Amino acid sequence: MNAVNQKVQKALSNTDFPDLKFLYSPEVLAQAPKILEELLEEEKADFENKLKIKDEDISFEIFEDFSKLDYFFGLLEHYQWVHNDDIIRKIIEDFEPKYVDFGNEVSYSKRYYDMLKICLENNNLDQQQARIISKSIESFDVRWISLPQDDQEELKKINKELSELSQKFSNNVLDSKKEFEYIITDKNILSEMPNDDIDAAVHRAKEKKKEGYLFDASQWSYMSIMKYCSDQNVRKDFYDSRNTFATSGKHNNKALILKILTARDKKAKLLGFDNYAGLSLKFKMAESPEQIINLFAQLSEKAKPKSKQELDEIREYFKLDDLKLWDTGYYARKLKEEKYSLDDKQLKKYFEFESVLTGMFTIINKLYWIEMKKLEVESYNQDVSVYEVSQNGKFLSYFFTDYFYNELKRPWAWANILREKYENNKKIIVNVCNFQKAADGKTLLTLSDVETMFHEFGHATHEMLSCSTHSELSGFHVEWDFVELPSQLLENWCRDRQGMSLFAKHVDTGESVPEEMLEKLELLDNFGTGEFILAQNTYAMMDMGLHSQGIPSSEEALDNFVIKNYDINSSLSRGDVYSPHTTFTHIFDGWYAAGYYSYMWAEIIEKEVWKAFKDSWDIFSPEVSEKFLRDILSAGTTKKASELFRDFFWRDVRIDAFLNEKGLI
Ligand SMILES: [Zn+2]
């Protein structure tokens, strides 16, 4: 082992503050491939030895140990996400396949699975240990490891078939869109379009050696036309095209959808579920397809009057006799600009970065008594700040912030754990954003930047505050339709007047946001929510219905289901051409099958908690925050999300708070 390697091993064994400046230094990166290989060999040998342990010697401890390999690889992955140059990319790309292979070896080890079951049966486990082992067993179960040989073979075949079908589905979507181009030569009909959109359309036309403005089948082109093109016929053309992609000829996806649904249904039944929705919900908070379908049906009914009101307002304001689906985006945007316009440049002056950050820390302190102490240490780049987080004097975690844009960083925002808690290990959590840094040091944020900052910090606090000593049961590991609760919830404090008053001060004068602006912000909050909810519901209900209410018997029956679903959930009549399912890659080639509801679900449960604060007449109510901290945040994943929710509310999910907040009742 050479000197650098030794130093790295020492740095990785350090349970306290991590020296990321050293771990990301050129000398370490040069050695990283070798070190990763060595760590992998060690882990493989450990795993082999584990499998040899005799049944009577199996204890809980053998399933829980800190992996230096996971820690180091996780750190390198983080570095790739924030600093994606050729060096780090090559390290990750070369090592990842081996890492994944080893992960699969563990995930599909029959002996390991049997050992987990023995551990659960033969040991006197406490509640948390039993939950960890049961969760592992469940994840093995859906990987079919416990099934008889014949069924395993059958499942393998289905999985292979499904992956081919999904791939074909996506290819059909791509291929049917590929040829589509729409050239506009009359600049007048684009006079309301932002310059960036126009420039891009000119650029695309030039690339194809054509005159005028070229729009293609991308979502971006679609939104651009639907919102800004003043010619109704062009908007209708676009709308119709979108609804004819992958509907006929060699790219027709309808037969594939039926095959995908059938294969998923077979798979679910082999694994002991009634249907695919049952399998999908096994690892989510929502308990049954019926629960979702009932809630969302109520939601559609409640959203319809608001949607009608929104459409009437548009008709009256623009003196229109008729309003079609391809008109709503255009007129809603115009109405918003003309009637509720807010000067974003002026608003930004109230959101100076340092002031927002300090205000956010004050808010979190008022809610959960968290103290953030900035450490004077260097990290991997000069924009990274490091905090020591504590609660009532007790250390919780280290917190890294990497808030500013740089060209090597992934262009979005996220929260992540860099090191999990294990024995003496101190947790490390990071928030990454892409705010544009001002040269003079006074960076001004948009309201959406502020919301992003609060959102990611909400995720971070969930992890900071979860108190289980087992990393598997911390906040980041909850069911994925529950994981957005703390993050979306915290956003409410940055939009609320009282919350905003703690950080929004004019950068030059120090004044608070004027009343007129606050009123407009509140109006904008509920602008178009009726229509938006109905649109989201239509997708969620289509997804859940197709995965739980029997498979349509023919392509025609499939189309009828989709059309009926739209008609039930909408207040605006659809066009003659309507076919959102044939391009719905989210559910036919993605992770959202029988899970599309989760977008809206996260908001429903988040508004329930927010209402509990508001009902107490104090958004910093110690009673409510203490209860939320105890029942949900600090509980992490020690119980099922549905149980945590019941601990807090003593009942199941309801939609009233959401309806109220969205202006629907
Ligand atoms: Zn999130």
Residues whose N, C-alpha, C, O or C-beta is under 5 A from the ligand:
A	BS01	ZN	S487
